[in-house]
């Protein structure tokens, strides 16, 4: 599921109390930023795949996004 699909399912009314918390890439589950579901600041993340999600409260959903995925392809890292 992409972030845009999740927001569509939750509803993106800017007046609602629903929030999305996006975890910082490469950090712990406890490092995140919080946005209202209708925030235009989420737009750059719409097409990123949700790799993990959890309901933190009845109106707060925390997600971990796959920042390595680009246009349907996953970048593979080699060391």
C-alpha positions as CSV (number, residue, x, y, z in Angstrom):
1,X,0.0,0.0,0.0
2,X,1.2,3.5,-0.8
3,X,0.9,6.4,1.6
4,X,-1.7,8.0,-0.7
5,X,-3.9,4.9,-0.4
6,X,-3.7,4.9,3.4
7,X,-4.6,8.6,3.5
8,X,-7.6,8.0,1.2
9,X,-8.8,5.2,3.5
10,X,-8.4,7.4,6.6
11,X,-9.7,10.5,5.0
12,X,-7.8,13.7,4.3
13,X,-10.0,16.4,5.7
14,X,-7.7,19.2,6.9
15,X,-10.2,19.9,9.8
16,X,-10.1,16.3,11.2
17,X,-8.0,15.3,14.1
18,X,-6.5,12.3,12.2
19,X,-2.7,12.3,12.1
20,X,0.0,10.4,10.3
21,X,3.4,10.0,12.0
22,X,6.3,9.2,9.6
23,X,9.3,7.5,11.0
24,X,12.7,9.0,10.1
25,X,14.5,6.8,7.6
26,X,17.2,4.6,9.2
27,X,16.3,5.5,12.7
28,X,14.2,3.9,15.5
29,X,10.4,3.5,15.5
30,X,10.3,6.3,18.2
31,X,11.9,8.9,15.9
32,X,9.1,10.4,13.8
33,X,7.3,13.6,12.6
34,X,3.6,14.1,13.0
35,X,1.3,15.5,10.2
36,X,-2.4,16.1,9.9
37,X,-3.7,13.7,7.2
38,X,-4.8,16.7,5.1
39,X,-1.4,18.4,5.2
40,X,0.1,19.4,1.9
41,X,3.5,18.6,3.5
42,X,2.7,14.9,3.0
43,X,2.4,15.3,-0.8
44,X,6.1,14.4,-1.6
45,X,5.6,11.1,0.2
46,X,2.3,10.0,-1.4
47,X,3.9,7.5,-3.8
48,X,6.1,5.8,-1.2
49,X,5.2,2.3,-0.1
50,X,4.2,1.8,3.5
51,X,6.5,-0.9,4.9
52,X,5.1,-0.9,8.4
53,X,2.2,0.8,10.2
54,X,0.6,0.8,13.6
55,X,-2.3,2.6,15.3
56,X,-0.8,4.6,18.1
57,X,-4.1,6.1,19.2
58,X,-7.6,6.1,17.7
59,X,-6.7,9.1,15.5
60,X,-2.9,8.6,15.1
61,X,-1.3,6.1,12.7
62,X,2.5,5.7,12.6
63,X,4.1,4.5,9.4
64,X,7.5,3.5,8.2
65,X,7.9,4.3,4.5
66,X,10.2,2.6,2.0
67,X,12.4,5.5,1.1
68,X,14.5,3.2,-1.1
69,X,11.7,2.6,-3.6
70,X,11.6,4.8,-6.6
71,X,9.0,4.6,-9.4
72,X,8.1,1.0,-8.7
73,X,11.7,-0.2,-8.4
74,X,13.7,-0.9,-5.3
75,X,17.3,0.3,-5.1
76,X,19.6,-2.5,-4.0
77,X,22.6,-1.5,-2.0
78,X,25.8,-3.3,-2.2
79,X,28.7,-3.0,0.3
